[in-house]
C-alpha cells in the first residue's frame, strides 16, 4: 500500500452501479482495495436515498460496505450545519428523506428558520 494514500474515495453511481444495478467487477475491485489495506469510502450526491438504503442496495450488489462508509449530499449537509450553524433552526427545501440529518432542528416555512438549505 502506498503510504501517501489514506483512503480511496469511490463515486457510487456510474462507478459501482448504474441505476442501482452492479457494474461488472465493482464488488471485486472494492474487495481488492480492502485486501490491499486501503480504507474505502463511498460518495454520492443523491438526496433521494438514505445512507442505509444505499448501503443495502450496494450489499445486494455484493459490494462490501457499512452504512457509515457512505457520504451523501444529505450527510455532508448535516455535518456542515453541525459545524457552521450548531443548534440553529433549519428550513430544508428538499423532498428527499431527512433521516441522515439526524439531530438537525428542522422547521416549517413559518417556523422562524435561522438557516435555509436548498436541496
Beta strands, then each sheet from edge to edge (+ up, - down):
strand 1: 7-11
strand 2: 17-18
strand 3: 21-22
strand 4: 39-43
strand 5: 70-71
strand 6: 89-93
strand 7: 105-107
strand 8: 115-118
sheet 1: 1+ 4+ 5+
sheet 2: 2+ 3-
sheet 3: 7+ 6+ 8+
end
